[in-house]
C-alpha cells in the first residue's frame, strides 16, 4: 500500500504542477503530460486487483484533484479509455461511472461529438448487464415457435449470443463443447441466434451438440428484436458470452472460451453454496 500512496502522490504533484501553465512552454507541457501518463500507467497497474468500487473512488479523486481544466480532461479521458478496454472483467462498470459522473454530466467534454456518441453507446449498452447485477430477463422464441423467458433460476446458466455468419462465432462453436465437457454440475446453455436465416440456424442446431449430460442445451432467437436483448446485453457484435449464478446474478461477462473454462470451478462452488443455503432454509 505504501507503494500505491507514493505513486498517487506523484500523480497529484504532477497534476497540480501542470495547473500553472503560465510558466511552461508548449514542449514542457507535452513532457509534463508524458510524465503524468507514465505515473498513471504504473498506478493503474498497481490497483488492477482492487474492486470496481475502489477504482471508481480512486478515479473520482484523481480527476477532481486536477485544478486545471485541460489536466482534468486529460486524466478523465485516460481513465475512461483504460477502463473501457481493461482486461479485468467487471471494470466496464468503472468506465460507465466515469462517463456518467464526468462526461454525461457536462463537467468535462469528450474529444469530439463522435467520441461522445461512442461513449454514450458504450455506457448504455453495458450498464444493464454488469458483474453482480441480476441478469435482464428476456423473452425469446424457440425453434418450434413458442416463447421462453431466460435466464431461468435454479441452476447456473450460460448465455451465448452468436451468428452463423460470424467467423469468431464459428471458432467458438468448435471450442465450446470441449470447454463444457469440464463442467461437473448442472448448467443450462442458452444459444441465442442473432441472425435471420431459419435455414442456417437449423443447420447450426444439427451440428452444435455438446455431449456433456450435465449441460442442458436450449436454442433460441428473436428475429423481430422484440426482447431488446441487443441493448440489455450489449450485443453490438457477436459473439457475446455471459454466465449467471442460480439466483440470476451475472458472474461472468465478456467471456472467451478460455475464461469460461477458468470460471467453471468458481461457478460450481457458487452453485453448491446457493444450493446448501436453500436446503438449510
C-alpha positions in Angstrom: 0.0 0.0 0.0 3.0 2.3 0.7 4.0 2.0 -3.0 0.5 2.9 -4.1 0.5 6.0 -1.9 3.8 7.2 -3.3 2.7 6.8 -6.9 -0.6 8.5 -6.2 1.2 11.4 -4.5 3.5 11.7 -7.6 0.4 11.8 -9.9 -1.2 14.5 -7.8 2.0 16.5 -7.7 2.3 16.4 -11.5 -1.3 17.3 -12.0 -1.2 20.2 -9.7 2.1 21.5 -11.1 0.6 21.4 -14.5 -2.1 23.7 -13.2 0.3 26.7 -13.6 0.7 26.8 -17.4 1.8 30.4 -17.5 5.4 29.3 -16.7 5.5 26.4 -19.2 6.5 26.3 -22.8 4.5 24.0 -25.2 7.3 21.4 -25.2 7.4 21.5 -21.3 3.6 20.9 -21.2 3.9 17.9 -23.6 6.7 16.5 -21.4 4.5 17.0 -18.3 1.7 15.0 -19.8 4.2 12.3 -20.7 5.4 12.1 -17.1 1.8 12.2 -15.8 0.8 9.4 -18.2 3.7 7.3 -17.2 2.8 7.6 -13.5 -0.9 6.8 -14.2 0.1 3.6 -16.1 2.0 2.5 -13.0 -0.8 3.4 -10.7 -3.5 1.7 -12.8 -1.4 -1.5 -12.9 -0.8 -1.4 -9.2 -4.6 -1.1 -8.4 -5.7 -3.7 -11.0 -6.6 -6.2 -8.3 -8.9 -3.8 -6.5 -12.7 -4.0 -6.8 -14.7 -1.7 -9.1 -16.0 0.4 -6.2 -12.4 1.2 -5.1 -11.5 2.1 -8.7 -14.4 4.4 -9.0 -13.4 6.3 -5.9 -9.8 6.5 -7.0 -10.8 7.8 -10.4 -13.1 10.5 -9.0 -10.3 11.5 -6.6 -7.7 11.7 -9.4 -10.0 13.6 -11.8 -11.2 16.0 -9.1 -7.7 16.7 -7.8 -6.6 18.4 -11.1 -7.4 22.1 -10.8 -6.6 22.9 -14.4 -9.4 22.1 -16.9 -7.0 20.7 -19.5 -5.4 18.4 -17.0 -8.7 17.2 -15.6 -9.9 16.4 -19.1 -6.7 14.6 -19.9 -6.9 12.5 -16.7 -10.6 11.7 -17.2 -10.1 10.6 -20.8 -7.1 8.5 -19.9 -9.1 6.7 -17.1 -12.2 6.2 -19.2 -10.2 4.8 -22.1 -8.3 2.4 -19.8 -11.4 1.0 -18.0 -13.4 0.8 -21.2 -10.9 -1.6 -22.7 -9.5 -3.0 -19.4 -8.6 -6.7 -19.4 -10.2 -7.2 -15.9 -13.7 -8.5 -16.1 -16.1 -6.1 -14.4 -14.0 -2.9 -15.0 -16.6 -1.8 -17.5 -18.6 -0.5 -14.5 -15.8 1.9 -13.7 -15.8 3.3 -17.3 -19.6 3.8 -17.1 -19.2 5.5 -13.7 -16.6 7.9 -15.1 -18.8 8.6 -18.1 -21.9 9.3 -16.0 -20.1 11.4 -13.4 -17.8 13.5 -15.5 -18.9 13.4 -19.2 -22.6 12.9 -19.3 -23.0 15.5 -16.5 -21.3 18.1 -18.8 -18.5 18.7 -16.3 -15.9 17.5 -18.9 -16.1 17.4 -22.7 -15.2 14.4 -24.8 -12.6 14.8 -27.6 -15.3 15.1 -30.3 -19.0 14.6 -30.9 -18.2 11.2 -32.4 -16.4 10.2 -29.2 -19.3 11.5 -27.1 -21.7 9.3 -29.1 -19.4 6.3 -28.9 -19.0 6.7 -25.1 -22.8 7.1 -24.6 -23.4 4.0 -26.8 -20.8 2.0 -24.7 -22.4 3.1 -21.4 -26.0 2.5 -22.5 -25.2 -1.0 -24.0 -23.3 -2.2 -20.9 -25.0 -0.6 -17.9 -27.7 -3.3 -17.7 -25.5 -6.4 -17.6 -22.6 -5.7 -15.3 -21.0 -8.2 -12.9 -23.1 -8.7 -9.8 -26.3 -7.4 -11.4 -29.4 -9.6 -11.8 -29.3 -10.7 -15.5 -32.0 -9.0 -17.5 -34.8 -11.4 -18.3 -35.6 -11.6 -22.0 -38.4 -13.5 -23.8 -37.2 -15.3 -26.9 -38.6 -17.7 -29.5 -38.0 -21.4 -29.5 -37.3 -23.3 -32.8 -40.9 -24.6 -32.6 -42.3 -21.0 -32.3 -43.1 -20.9 -28.6 -41.6 -18.5 -26.2 -39.2 -18.8 -23.3 -38.0 -16.2 -20.7 -34.3 -16.5 -19.9 -32.3 -16.9 -17.8 -34.4 -19.1 -15.5 -33.3 -19.6 -11.9 -32.3 -22.8 -10.1 -29.1 -23.6 -11.8 -26.1 -21.8 -13.4 -26.8 -20.5 -16.9 -24.6 -19.6 -19.9 -26.0 -17.2 -22.5 -24.1 -17.3 -25.8 -25.2 -14.8 -28.4 -24.0 -15.9 -31.8 -24.5 -15.7 -35.6 -23.8 -18.3 -38.2 -22.2 -15.6 -40.5 -19.7 -14.6 -37.7 -16.2 -16.0 -38.1 -15.4 -15.8 -34.4 -18.7 -17.5 -33.5 -17.8 -20.4 -35.8 -14.5 -20.8 -34.0 -16.2 -20.6 -30.6 -18.8 -23.2 -31.7 -15.9 -25.6 -32.3 -14.2 -24.9 -29.0 -17.2 -24.6 -26.6 -18.2 -28.3 -26.5 -14.8 -29.3 -25.2 -14.9 -26.5 -22.6 -18.3 -27.6 -21.5 -17.1 -31.2 -21.0 -15.2 -29.9 -17.9 -18.5 -29.0 -16.2 -19.4 -31.5 -13.5 -22.5 -29.6 -12.3 -25.9 -28.7 -14.0 -25.7 -25.8 -16.4 -28.4 -24.5 -18.8 -26.7 -23.3 -22.0 -28.8 -20.8 -23.9 -27.5 -20.5 -27.5 -29.2 -17.3 -28.8 -29.1 -16.9 -32.6 -28.7 -13.3 -33.6 -29.2 -13.9 -37.3 -32.3 -14.1 -39.5 -31.9 -17.2 -41.6 -34.0 -20.1 -40.5 -32.2 -22.5 -42.8 -28.7 -21.6 -41.4 -30.0 -21.7 -37.9 -31.5 -25.1 -38.5 -28.2 -26.4 -39.8 -26.3 -24.9 -36.9 -28.6 -26.7 -34.4 -28.0 -30.0 -36.0 -24.2 -29.7 -35.7 -23.8 -27.9 -32.3 -24.3 -30.7 -29.8 -22.3 -30.6 -26.5 -22.1 -34.2 -25.2 -21.8 -33.5 -21.5 -25.0 -34.8 -19.9 -24.8 -32.0 -17.3 -25.4 -29.4 -20.0 -29.0 -28.7 -21.0 -28.9 -27.0 -24.4 -31.6 -24.6 -25.4 -31.7 -22.9 -28.8 -33.5 -19.5 -29.0 -33.8 -16.5 -31.3 -35.6 -13.2 -31.6 -36.0 -12.3 -35.3 -38.3 -9.4 -34.7 -35.9 -8.0 -32.0 -38.8 -7.7 -29.5 -36.8 -8.5 -26.4 -34.3 -5.7 -26.7 -31.5 -8.1 -25.9 -29.2 -6.0 -28.1 -29.0 -3.2 -25.6 -29.8 -5.2 -22.4 -26.8 -7.5 -23.1 -24.7 -5.1 -25.2 -24.8 -7.3 -28.3 -23.3 -4.7 -30.6 -21.4 -7.5 -32.2 -21.2 -11.3 -31.8 -20.2 -13.5 -30.1 -21.1 -12.4 -26.6 -20.8 -14.9 -23.7 -22.3 -14.5 -20.2 -22.6 -16.7 -17.2 -25.2 -16.4 -14.3 -25.5 -18.0 -10.9 -28.6 -20.0 -9.9 -30.0 -16.8 -8.3 -29.7 -14.9 -11.6 -26.7 -12.8 -10.7 -24.2 -12.2 -13.5 -20.9 -13.8 -12.6 -19.2 -13.7 -16.0 -19.3 -11.3 -18.9 -17.2 -10.6 -22.0 -16.1 -14.2 -21.6 -13.9 -16.1 -24.1 -13.9 -19.9 -24.1 -10.6 -19.9 -22.1 -12.0 -17.6 -19.4 -15.2 -19.6 -19.3 -13.2 -22.7 -18.5 -11.4 -20.8 -15.7 -14.8 -19.6 -14.3 -16.4 -23.1 -14.2 -14.8 -24.2 -10.9 -15.9 -20.9 -9.3 -19.4 -21.3 -10.7 -19.5 -24.8 -9.3 -18.7 -23.5 -5.8 -21.3 -20.8 -6.1 -23.9 -23.2 -7.2 -23.1 -25.6 -4.3 -23.2 -22.8 -1.8 -26.6 -21.5 -3.0 -28.0 -25.0 -3.1 -26.7 -25.6 0.5 -28.3 -22.3 1.7 -31.6 -23.2 0.0 -31.6 -26.7 1.8 -30.9 -25.1 5.2 -33.8 -22.7 4.7 
